[in-house]
Amino acid sequence: MTDIDASSAELVLRHDRDGVATLTLNRPDKRNALNVDLFRALDGHIRDIEQATDTVGLVVLRANGPVFSAGADLGKQQKPPVRHFQAKTIARLAALPQPVVAAVHGPCFTGGLELVLAADIILAAESARFADTHSQWALVPGWGMTARLPRRVGQAKAREMMFTARQYDGRQAEAMGLASLCVADDAFEDALAALCRDIVAQSWHSHRGNKALLNASEGMSRDQALAHEIFASPGVGPDFADRVKGRFGGR
């Protein structure tokens, strides 16, 4: 297991159950503002999980308290261990071999939005509020906003979000394609549990193969992507026979 500094260990909590590793941002008293120590903890967990494909089939990213994340901590500045550490950690999250679900309730602003854009699926509560507020602070993104947001919502909507710093609720996020799903707050936990069950019940081999192909082909032309799928597919998984037998009774 990767060593996580003691001062950072409680800033991101990890809980594993039934093949799901849940990572919980845990600075509720600071509106889960993202400082370097929190990123150290997150990076350590991600490094462990990327090596645990036999025991972890899904990663859930969520937060304690009423705010998912207010964004980067603009208060006391901490020196990162390496240049572009936060951006590299988010890129590592996006590149995990397992599917990643971000479960978002309450405000999810700027750096918090850049973080959840690394997820494959964003589940939003109706109470969620998404915004890119870089322009309010005379800042320019450095954690992936200009690359990932347009690919999620399209160029026009991304420009609207970035130029206006407006907030969008969970239903609006779902309508624009930022959130994959939006549910009422009182149904949020049940919806998250059901989504996790549905994903984990499928072949983890397929999930890893699908994700690798999707990530690799994102910038390719259609013909290039078709060729890549043929030549880079990992093929039939080791669980194929058992799944066929279970589904069709061995016929």
C-alpha positions, 0 to 999 in steps of 0.5 A, a space after each residue: 500500500 502507498 504511504 500516505 502522510 499522517 497529516 493528510 490521511 484523514 482528508 480523503 477516506 477510503 472504504 471498500 465493500 463488495 468490489 467498490 472502493 469509495 473515496 470521500 473528500 473529508 474537509 467539511 469544515 473547509 467546504 472540502 476545499 482542495 489543498 495539497 495535503 488533500 491531493 497527497 491523500 487522494 494520489 496515494 489512494 489512486 496509486 493503490 487502487 490502480 494496482 488492485 484490479 482483482 479486488 476493486 471493480 469500481 471507484 466512487 468519489 464523493 464528499 462529506 458535509 453539505 458541500 461537495 467541494 468549493 474548489 481549490 483552497 485559496 487560503 494558505 498556499 502549500 507547495 506541491 511535491 512536484 510541478 503540476 501535482 494536482 493536474 497529474 493526480 486528476 489525470 491519474 484518476 481519469 486513467 484508472 483502469 476501473 470505472 469511476 463514478 462521482 456522486 455529487 451533492 451540493 456545490 461543486 465549483 471550479 477545482 471541484 468540477 475539474 476533479 469530477 470531470 475525471 469521472 466516467 459517470 457523474 451522478 448528481 443530486 438535485 441539490 448539486 450546483 456546478 460552476 466554473 468560477 475561475 474568472 471571478 478570481 482572475 484565474 485560468 484553469 490548470 487542472 484540466 477544465 479547458 480540455 475535459 469540460 468541452 468534451 463533456 458538454 460541448 464547446 458552446 456550453 463550456 464557453 458559457 460556463 467559463 465566461 459567465 461563472 454561472 451555477 447550474 443545478 443537478 437537473 440542468 447539469 443532466 440536461 447539458 450532459 455534464 451529469 449522466 444522471 440526476 435524482 432527488 436528494 432523498 433518492 440519492 443514496 439508493 440511486 448510487 447504491 443501485 448504480 454501483 450494483 449494476 456496474 459491479 455485476 458486469 464483467 470487470 474485464 469488459 469494464 477495463 477493456 472498454 475504458 482503455 479503448 474509449 480513452 485511447 480513441 477519444 482524439 482519433 477519427 472514426 476510422 482510426 477508432 474502428 481500427 484501434 478497437 479491432 487491434 487493441 481489444 483485450 478479447 474475451 475475458 476469463 469469466 466468459 464461460 462462467 457468465 454464459 453458463 450462469 445465464 443460459 444454464 450451460 446450454 
